[in-house]
Amino acid sequence: PSDPDGAGLLLPIPVSFMRKVWRPLCGELPDTFAIGQVFLPDDDAVRRELETLAEKIFSAHGLKLLGWRDTPVRKEILGAHALATCPAIRQCLVVPDNSRAPAQGAAVTENAGDETGEAFERLLYIARRHLENSARAEFPEQAEAFHVASLSGSSLVYKGLLHGGKLSAFYQDLTDRDFAVHFAVLHERYSTNTQPAWRLAQPFHCLAHNGEINTIACNRANMAIREPLLASPLYGEDIRHLLPVLDSLGSDSAMLDNSLEFLLHGGRSLAHAAMMLVPEPFGSSFIMGEDKRAFYEYHAAFMEPWDGPSALVFTDGRRQLGAMLDRNALRPCRYAQTKDGLVIPASEAGVLELPDSSIARRGRVNPQTSDMIDCARTRGLTDVEAERRVSQAQ
């Protein structure tokens, strides 16, 4: 068979495991920390320059890079193309630098211990985008080789050019007994509009996407047009580091992730951002509450739909996960829930073998709805509850 198009896992950070593996390198970790998963060029000299650039940029944003760790991998299991293009895969440890935090960074360190760590996550997002843009400008020949798969205090991405079933064989972290997490987003890619590449494997920073965005040319053009007008009290002057919002080297799925991430860190809830990007049809012939119709009419003035056959799973990395389809349900998404509380939404039924005796219910995600799970409160949110919260918020 030909080389795979890629697969990956988006996971909450396994805190106990990370404390164990980083202790010999950096000592005891502070309460607030972030882990980056970074693809770097194999050239040692260029790699060191990029790592120095990362340290400089993080410092400018009130963050301190404590160290690097080679992510343990087994390259011998890779196919020929994947092996030839395999980057150096390293993790970095980043913490708030309380001694140097600028005005915006100071607010982050004050709030970093709150329930969501939203301010810390926002600062990490700004620093990551600043690093990506700077690296591309200073090392244009390495644009394809350098990629930050994740940089977060709550989530972590393991991905690459391999089959989904080989992820744990390649990434040895995943087989450690202390690597324990409460959810996982798995994606196995079949490329239809871009060549397979390590950086294009999914999941991305916030989502996994099965399908195609047929309106991508329109979405890209409209985002470029609105960029000179973008402003946010949360981003402040740092918004310049986030432009362009959409990565020109990304796939349609990657650009959808770019947009979701931009809206999420800009202060919107996960459900709010998802409803903006993939709205329901809300014309006069559709039955819906006036609050929801008003929500869609308002947001249609400054965000066009990302349309096309799509099944989406998205997350803020810690508290909430959601699943939804395009408005015409051109991609399927089915789910099973076990009696002990495991919930498995997937593009096909039967992706995991479960005895019938363990199943509490089965079903499918319906078009024009979104299914949400609140991990903090260990409960599901119906589409009515989640959408009502958003549409009645203002």
Stockholm file with secondary structure:
# STOCKHOLM 1.0

chainA/1-394         PSDPDGAGLLLPIPVSFMRKVWRPLCGELPDTFAIGQVFLPDDDAVRRELETLAEKIFSAHGLKLLGWRDTPVRKEILGAHALATCPAIRQCLVVPDNSRAPAQGAAVTENAGDETGEAFERLLYIARRHLENSARAEFPEQAEAFHVASLSGSSLVYKGLLHGGKLSAFYQDLTDRDFAVHFAVLHERYSTNTQPAWRLAQPFHCLAHNGEINTIACNRANMAIREPLLASPLYGEDIRHLLPVLDSLGSDSAMLDNSLEFLLHGGRSLAHAAMMLVPEPFGSSFIMGEDKRAFYEYHAAFMEPWDGPSALVFTDGRRQLGAMLDRNALRPCRYAQTKDGLVIPASEAGVLELPDSSIARRGRVNPQTSDMIDCARTRGLTDVEAERRVSQAQ
#=GR chainA/1-394 SS CCCCCCEEEEEECCHHHHHHHHHHHHSSCCSSCEEEEEEECSCHHHHHHHHHHHHHHHHHTTEEEEEEEECCBCGGGSCHHHHHTCCEEEEEEEEECTTTCCHHHHHHHHHTTSSSCHHHHHHHHHHHHHHHHHHHHHCGGGTTTCEEEEEESSEEEEEESSCGGGHHHHBGGGGCTTCCCSCCEEEECCCSSSCCCGGGCSCCSSEEEEECCTTHHHHHHHHHHHGGGCCCTTTGGGGGGGCSSSCTTSCHHHHHHHHHHHHHHTTCCHHHHHHHHSCCCCSTTSCCCHHHHHHHHHHTTTCCCCCSSEEEEEECSSSEEEEEECTTCCSCCEEEEETTSCEEEESSTTSSCCCGGGEEEEEECCTTCEEEEETTTTEEECHHHHHHHHHTCC
#=GC SS_cons         CCCCCCEEEEEECCHHHHHHHHHHHHSSCCSSCEEEEEEECSCHHHHHHHHHHHHHHHHHTTEEEEEEEECCBCGGGSCHHHHHTCCEEEEEEEEECTTTCCHHHHHHHHHTTSSSCHHHHHHHHHHHHHHHHHHHHHCGGGTTTCEEEEEESSEEEEEESSCGGGHHHHBGGGGCTTCCCSCCEEEECCCSSSCCCGGGCSCCSSEEEEECCTTHHHHHHHHHHHGGGCCCTTTGGGGGGGCSSSCTTSCHHHHHHHHHHHHHHTTCCHHHHHHHHSCCCCSTTSCCCHHHHHHHHHHTTTCCCCCSSEEEEEECSSSEEEEEECTTCCSCCEEEEETTSCEEEESSTTSSCCCGGGEEEEEECCTTCEEEEETTTTEEECHHHHHHHHHTCC
//
